[in-house]
Amino acid sequence: MVVEMPVQPLYSQAREISMMILIIGGIVCIVLTASVYLAIYKSIRTIKNITSVANQIIKGDYNFDYSKYNSVNDTKKKDEIVVRAYSIVQMLKQINDHMDERERFNDELAIAKDKAEASNRLKSAFLANMSHEIRTPLNAIVGFSGILQTTEDPDERQEYVAIIEKNNDLLLQLIGDILDLSKIEAGTLEFVYSDFDLNELMHTEESTMRIKQTNPDVELSFVSGIPDFCIYSERNRLTQVLTNLISNAIKFTEKGCIHFGYRMD
């Protein structure tokens, strides 16, 4: 038995199915190609970033602009290259932070070293100056003590005794200044206030400083302000201030007069 069917519709339907398959296959190929291209592009860009970082490291430059590497900061991605790049960037960032911290530490260490050297120089100068200052009254004490043994005149002996006492007071004052400096460094210096006659302190200072004043072309004198003037203050510290000021005046005055005193303002 022979059955006759129209063939043309079947051919038309087959062509439509074939065309649809070709279109879908083309779209799938395009999508796959684009995906592969994007993946390769990202990997190449990441590799280029890593290469750039490596070149900077080779040149010894550890200052990076980490904002350029934000694209590798997503460790949730499964791309092994991206994950490794992120790890490298984070490691370099930590290295850079440590280097900055080390540079700050080196700067602070250099400043501390300069301060220590300056302090050492000041201490050396202070000790040299103190050795000279201590030697002056000590020589007077030793010298006049030897003369005192061979002197029979009572007035002359009394004069020598007064000179020895003055130099003894000066020596004790210098030693007290050295001890006060140690107390200042230790933070244990105390102020003791009391009532005392300012004129009596000034006259004592005048007598003491005249021993140090050996230039005959310079006159040293205390100018009295008010008779019987008592104040409430720190006697030792005021004496130290006066001694330092008058000592500098004696040191830098070659000719003329040095007057010191006080007045009511």
Secondary structure, DSSP 8 states (H G I E B T S, - for coil): ------SHHHHHHHHHHHHHHHHHHHHHHHHHHHHHHHHHHHHHHHHHHHHHHHHHHHTT-----GGGGGGG--TTS--HHHHHHHHHHHHHHHHHHHHHHHHHHHHHHHHHHHHHHHHHHHHHHHHHHHHHHHHHHHHHHHHHHHHHHH---HHHHHHHHHHHHHHHHHHHHHHHHHHHHHHHHHT------EEEEHHHHHHHHHHHHHHH---TTEEEEEE--STT-EEEE-HHHHHHHHHHHHHHHHHH--SEEEEEE----
